[in-house]
Amino acid sequence: MVDKVILESETYSKNENEKEIWRCIHVGLLCVQECAKDRPTMPTVVSMLNCEISDLNTPKQPAFTEAPLMSHD
């Protein structure tokens, strides 16, 4: 969620808004890693979301994906 005032501000570009959204998604994917040791701590998450940490790890393959269990032939 982004504050409406920020979105309406002339100094806040659409590109920055998009980067912020992608950062949130990236951090979210890091937070749901299957193995707990691969997940960031909450203080680290806050730092990531506040852009204090700019180099984010690459999330591993999700543990659960939506895929059909059986084919219907």
N, CA, C and O atoms as a GROMACS GRO file, in nm:
protein
  292
    1MET      N    1   0.084  -0.117   0.000
    1MET     CA    2   0.000   0.000   0.000
    1MET      C    3   0.089   0.124   0.000
    1MET      O    4   0.192   0.129   0.067
    2VAL      N    5   0.047   0.220  -0.076
    2VAL     CA    6   0.121   0.344  -0.086
    2VAL      C    7   0.027   0.458  -0.050
    2VAL      O    8  -0.088   0.461  -0.094
    3ASP      N    9   0.077   0.552   0.028
    3ASP     CA   10  -0.001   0.668   0.069
    3ASP      C   11  -0.047   0.747  -0.053
    3ASP      O   12   0.034   0.777  -0.141
    4LYS      N   13  -0.176   0.780  -0.059
    4LYS     CA   14  -0.233   0.854  -0.171
    4LYS      C   15  -0.163   0.988  -0.192
    4LYS      O   16  -0.146   1.031  -0.306
    5VAL      N   17  -0.124   1.054  -0.085
    5VAL     CA   18  -0.056   1.183  -0.094
    5VAL      C   19   0.075   1.168  -0.170
    5VAL      O   20   0.112   1.254  -0.250
    6ILE      N   21   0.145   1.058  -0.145
    6ILE     CA   22   0.271   1.034  -0.215
    6ILE      C   23   0.244   1.013  -0.364
    6ILE      O   24   0.316   1.068  -0.448
    7LEU      N   25   0.142   0.935  -0.396
    7LEU     CA   26   0.111   0.909  -0.535
    7LEU      C   27   0.071   1.034  -0.611
    7LEU      O   28   0.101   1.048  -0.730
    8GLU      N   29   0.004   1.126  -0.543
    8GLU     CA   30  -0.042   1.249  -0.607
    8GLU      C   31   0.067   1.354  -0.616
    8GLU      O   32   0.053   1.453  -0.689
    9SER      N   33   0.175   1.335  -0.544
    9SER     CA   34   0.285   1.430  -0.545
    9SER      C   35   0.351   1.433  -0.683
    9SER      O   36   0.374   1.329  -0.743
   10GLU      N   37   0.381   1.552  -0.731
   10GLU     CA   38   0.445   1.566  -0.862
   10GLU      C   39   0.589   1.517  -0.860
   10GLU      O   40   0.643   1.480  -0.964
   11THR      N   41   0.651   1.516  -0.743
   11THR     CA   42   0.791   1.474  -0.735
   11THR      C   43   0.806   1.323  -0.728
   11THR      O   44   0.916   1.271  -0.746
   12TYR      N   45   0.698   1.252  -0.702
   12TYR     CA   46   0.703   1.106  -0.692
   12TYR      C   47   0.667   1.047  -0.827
   12TYR      O   48   0.552   1.056  -0.870
   13SER      N   49   0.763   0.987  -0.893
   13SER     CA   50   0.740   0.936  -1.028
   13SER      C   51   0.678   0.797  -1.027
   13SER      O   52   0.688   0.723  -0.929
   14LYS      N   53   0.613   0.764  -1.137
   14LYS     CA   54   0.553   0.632  -1.153
   14LYS      C   55   0.661   0.524  -1.145
   14LYS      O   56   0.637   0.416  -1.091
   15ASN      N   57   0.778   0.554  -1.197
   15ASN     CA   58   0.888   0.460  -1.196
   15ASN      C   59   0.929   0.426  -1.052
   15ASN      O   60   0.957   0.309  -1.022
   16GLU      N   61   0.934   0.525  -0.964
   16GLU     CA   62   0.969   0.500  -0.824
   16GLU      C   63   0.863   0.415  -0.756
   16GLU      O   64   0.895   0.327  -0.676
   17ASN      N   65   0.737   0.441  -0.788
   17ASN     CA   66   0.627   0.363  -0.732
   17ASN      C   67   0.640   0.217  -0.774
   17ASN      O   68   0.622   0.126  -0.693
   18GLU      N   69   0.671   0.194  -0.900
   18GLU     CA   70   0.687   0.058  -0.950
   18GLU      C   71   0.804  -0.012  -0.882
   18GLU      O   72   0.794  -0.130  -0.846
   19LYS      N   73   0.915   0.059  -0.862
   19LYS     CA   74   1.031   0.000  -0.794
   19LYS      C   75   0.996  -0.039  -0.651
   19LYS      O   76   1.039  -0.143  -0.602
   20GLU      N   77   0.918   0.046  -0.584
   20GLU     CA   78   0.877   0.017  -0.446
   20GLU      C   79   0.789  -0.107  -0.440
   20GLU      O   80   0.804  -0.189  -0.349
   21ILE      N   81   0.700  -0.122  -0.536
   21ILE     CA   82   0.612  -0.240  -0.541
   21ILE      C   83   0.695  -0.366  -0.563
   21ILE      O   84   0.673  -0.466  -0.494
   22TRP      N   85   0.789  -0.362  -0.657
   22TRP     CA   86   0.874  -0.479  -0.684
   22TRP      C   87   0.960  -0.514  -0.563
   22TRP      O   88   0.983  -0.631  -0.536
   23ARG      N   89   1.007  -0.413  -0.491
   23ARG     CA   90   1.087  -0.437  -0.370
   23ARG      C   91   1.001  -0.510  -0.266
   23ARG      O   92   1.048  -0.604  -0.203
   24CYS      N   93   0.877  -0.467  -0.248
   24CYS     CA   94   0.787  -0.533  -0.152
   24CYS      C   95   0.763  -0.678  -0.191
   24CYS      O   96   0.763  -0.766  -0.105
   25ILE      N   97   0.742  -0.704  -0.319
   25ILE     CA   98   0.721  -0.841  -0.366
   25ILE      C   99   0.846  -0.924  -0.341
   25ILE      O  100   0.837  -1.038  -0.293
   26HIS      N  101   0.961  -0.870  -0.372
   26HIS     CA  102   1.089  -0.940  -0.354
   26HIS      C  103   1.110  -0.976  -0.206
   26HIS      O  104   1.144  -1.090  -0.174
   27VAL      N  105   1.089  -0.879  -0.119
   27VAL     CA  106   1.105  -0.904   0.025
   27VAL      C  107   1.003  -1.008   0.072
   27VAL      O  108   1.036  -1.095   0.152
   28GLY      N  109   0.880  -0.999   0.022
   28GLY     CA  110   0.778  -1.098   0.056
   28GLY      C  111   0.819  -1.239   0.018
   28GLY      O  112   0.798  -1.333   0.095
   29LEU      N  113   0.878  -1.254  -0.100
   29LEU     CA  114   0.925  -1.386  -0.143
   29LEU      C  115   1.038  -1.437  -0.055
   29LEU      O  116   1.046  -1.557  -0.028
   30LEU      N  117   1.123  -1.348  -0.010
   30LEU     CA  118   1.230  -1.389   0.082
   30LEU      C  119   1.172  -1.436   0.216
   30LEU      O  120   1.227  -1.525   0.279
   31CYS      N  121   1.062  -1.375   0.258
   31CYS     CA  122   1.001  -1.407   0.388
   31CYS      C  123   0.928  -1.540   0.389
   31CYS      O  124   0.898  -1.592   0.497
   32VAL      N  125   0.898  -1.597   0.274
   32VAL     CA  126   0.823  -1.723   0.270
   32VAL      C  127   0.907  -1.839   0.218
   32VAL      O  128   0.854  -1.936   0.165
   33GLN      N  129   1.038  -1.829   0.234
   33GLN     CA  130   1.126  -1.939   0.194
   33GLN      C  131   1.092  -2.062   0.277
   33GLN      O  132   1.058  -2.052   0.395
   34GLU      N  133   1.102  -2.179   0.214
   34GLU     CA  134   1.066  -2.304   0.281
   34GLU      C  135   1.148  -2.328   0.408
   34GLU      O  136   1.094  -2.365   0.511
   35CYS      N  137   1.277  -2.306   0.399
   35CYS     CA  138   1.367  -2.329   0.513
   35CYS      C  139   1.380  -2.200   0.595
   35CYS      O  140   1.416  -2.096   0.541
   36ALA      N  141   1.351  -2.208   0.723
   36ALA     CA  142   1.350  -2.090   0.809
   36ALA      C  143   1.485  -2.016   0.810
   36ALA      O  144   1.488  -1.894   0.822
   37LYS      N  145   1.594  -2.089   0.797
   37LYS     CA  146   1.726  -2.023   0.799
   37LYS      C  147   1.748  -1.934   0.677
   37LYS      O  148   1.835  -1.846   0.679
   38ASP      N  149   1.671  -1.956   0.571
   38ASP     CA  150   1.683  -1.874   0.450
   38ASP      C  151   1.598  -1.747   0.457
   38ASP      O  152   1.611  -1.659   0.371
   39ARG      N  153   1.511  -1.737   0.558
   39ARG     CA  154   1.424  -1.620   0.571
   39ARG      C  155   1.495  -1.508   0.646
   39ARG      O  156   1.572  -1.534   0.739
   40PRO      N  157   1.470  -1.382   0.607
   40PRO     CA  158   1.532  -1.271   0.680
   40PRO      C  159   1.464  -1.250   0.816
   40PRO      O  160   1.347  -1.285   0.834
   41THR      N  161   1.538  -1.193   0.910
   41THR     CA  162   1.480  -1.158   1.040
   41THR      C  163   1.392  -1.034   1.021
   41THR      O  164   1.405  -0.964   0.921
   42MET      N  165   1.305  -1.007   1.116
   42MET     CA  166   1.218  -0.890   1.104
   42MET      C  167   1.297  -0.759   1.099
   42MET      O  168   1.262  -0.672   1.020
   43PRO      N  169   1.402  -0.741   1.181
   43PRO     CA  170   1.480  -0.617   1.167
   43PRO      C  171   1.541  -0.603   1.027
   43PRO      O  172   1.550  -0.492   0.973
   44THR      N  173   1.582  -0.716   0.968
   44THR     CA  174   1.637  -0.712   0.832
   44THR      C  175   1.528  -0.676   0.732
   44THR      O  176   1.552  -0.599   0.638
   45VAL      N  177   1.408  -0.731   0.750
   45VAL     CA  178   1.295  -0.699   0.662
   45VAL      C  179   1.267  -0.549   0.665
   45VAL      O  180   1.248  -0.487   0.561
   46VAL      N  181   1.264  -0.492   0.784
   46VAL     CA  182   1.239  -0.348   0.798
   46VAL      C  183   1.347  -0.269   0.725
   46VAL      O  184   1.317  -0.172   0.655
   47SER      N  185   1.472  -0.309   0.740
   47SER     CA  186   1.582  -0.241   0.671
   47SER      C  187   1.569  -0.254   0.520
   47SER      O  188   1.596  -0.159   0.446
   48MET      N  189   1.527  -0.371   0.473
   48MET     CA  190   1.508  -0.392   0.329
   48MET      C  191   1.398  -0.300   0.276
   48MET      O  192   1.413  -0.237   0.172
   49LEU      N  193   1.286  -0.295   0.349
   49LEU     CA  194   1.173  -0.213   0.304
   49LEU      C  195   1.203  -0.064   0.312
   49LEU      O  196   1.145   0.014   0.236
   50ASN      N  197   1.292  -0.024   0.401
   50ASN     CA  198   1.331   0.117   0.412
   50ASN      C  199   1.448   0.151   0.321
   50ASN      O  200   1.504   0.260   0.329
   51CYS      N  201   1.486   0.056   0.234
   51CYS     CA  202   1.596   0.074   0.137
   51CYS      C  203   1.730   0.096   0.205
   51CYS      O  204   1.822   0.150   0.143
   52GLU      N  205   1.744   0.054   0.331
   52GLU     CA  206   1.873   0.062   0.399
   52GLU      C  207   1.964  -0.051   0.351
   52GLU      O  208   2.087  -0.042   0.360
   53ILE      N  209   1.903  -0.158   0.300
   53ILE     CA  210   1.976  -0.269   0.239
   53ILE      C  211   1.936  -0.268   0.092
   53ILE      O  212   1.820  -0.294   0.059
   54SER      N  213   2.031  -0.240   0.007
   54SER     CA  214   1.996  -0.227  -0.135
   54SER      C  215   2.018  -0.355  -0.214
   54SER      O  216   1.953  -0.377  -0.316
   55ASP      N  217   2.109  -0.440  -0.169
   55ASP     CA  218   2.141  -0.563  -0.240
   55ASP      C  219   2.062  -0.679  -0.178
   55ASP      O  220   2.104  -0.736  -0.078
   56LEU      N  221   1.948  -0.713  -0.238
   56LEU     CA  222   1.864  -0.819  -0.184
   56LEU      C  223   1.904  -0.954  -0.242
   56LEU      O  224   1.937  -0.965  -0.360
   57ASN      N  225   1.900  -1.057  -0.157
   57ASN     CA  226   1.928  -1.193  -0.203
   57ASN      C  227   1.823  -1.237  -0.304
   57ASN      O  228   1.712  -1.184  -0.307
   58THR      N  229   1.859  -1.334  -0.386
   58THR     CA  230   1.764  -1.391  -0.480
   58THR      C  231   1.686  -1.500  -0.409
   58THR      O  232   1.745  -1.591  -0.351
   59PRO      N  233   1.551  -1.493  -0.412
   59PRO     CA  234   1.472  -1.598  -0.348
   59PRO      C  235   1.493  -1.732  -0.419
   59PRO      O  236   1.512  -1.737  -0.540
   60LYS      N  237   1.489  -1.839  -0.342
   60LYS     CA  238   1.498  -1.973  -0.399
   60LYS      C  239   1.364  -2.010  -0.460
   60LYS      O  240   1.266  -1.936  -0.446
   61GLN      N  241   1.359  -2.123  -0.526
   61GLN     CA  242   1.235  -2.172  -0.585
   61GLN      C  243   1.130  -2.185  -0.475
   61GLN      O  244   1.159  -2.240  -0.369
   62PRO      N  245   1.007  -2.136  -0.497
   62PRO     CA  246   0.903  -2.147  -0.394
   62PRO      C  247   0.876  -2.293  -0.358
   62PRO      O  248   0.883  -2.382  -0.444
   63ALA      N  249   0.846  -2.316  -0.232
   63ALA     CA  250   0.818  -2.452  -0.185
   63ALA      C  251   0.688  -2.505  -0.244
   63ALA      O  252   0.676  -2.623  -0.275
   64PHE      N  253   0.592  -2.416  -0.259
   64PHE     CA  254   0.462  -2.456  -0.310
   64PHE      C  255   0.429  -2.373  -0.433
   64PHE      O  256   0.440  -2.250  -0.432
   65THR      N  257   0.388  -2.441  -0.537
   65THR     CA  258   0.343  -2.371  -0.657
   65THR      C  259   0.209  -2.428  -0.697
   65THR      O  260   0.176  -2.541  -0.662
   66GLU      N  261   0.135  -2.352  -0.770
   66GLU     CA  262   0.004  -2.397  -0.814
   66GLU      C  263   0.023  -2.474  -0.944
   66GLU      O  264   0.049  -2.416  -1.049
   67ALA      N  265   0.010  -2.605  -0.935
   67ALA     CA  266   0.024  -2.690  -1.052
   67ALA      C  267  -0.075  -2.805  -1.041
   67ALA      O  268  -0.107  -2.849  -0.931
   68PRO      N  269  -0.123  -2.852  -1.153
   68PRO     CA  270  -0.218  -2.964  -1.146
   68PRO      C  271  -0.151  -3.090  -1.090
   68PRO      O  272  -0.036  -3.119  -1.122
   69LEU      N  273  -0.223  -3.162  -1.007
   69LEU     CA  274  -0.170  -3.285  -0.948
   69LEU      C  275  -0.184  -3.403  -1.044
   69LEU      O  276  -0.099  -3.492  -1.046
   70MET      N  277  -0.291  -3.403  -1.122
   70MET     CA  278  -0.316  -3.512  -1.216
   70MET      C  279  -0.365  -3.453  -1.347
   70MET      O  280  -0.428  -3.347  -1.350
   71SER      N  281  -0.334  -3.523  -1.453
   71SER     CA  282  -0.388  -3.478  -1.582
   71SER      C  283  -0.517  -3.555  -1.608
   71SER      O  284  -0.531  -3.672  -1.571
   72HIS      N  285  -0.609  -3.489  -1.672
   72HIS     CA  286  -0.739  -3.550  -1.705
   72HIS      C  287  -0.740  -3.583  -1.853
   72HIS      O  288  -0.773  -3.499  -1.936
   73ASP      N  289  -0.704  -3.708  -1.886
   73ASP     CA  290  -0.699  -3.749  -2.027
   73ASP      C  291  -0.828  -3.812  -2.070
   73ASP      O  292  -0.842  -3.852  -2.185
   0.00000   0.00000   0.00000
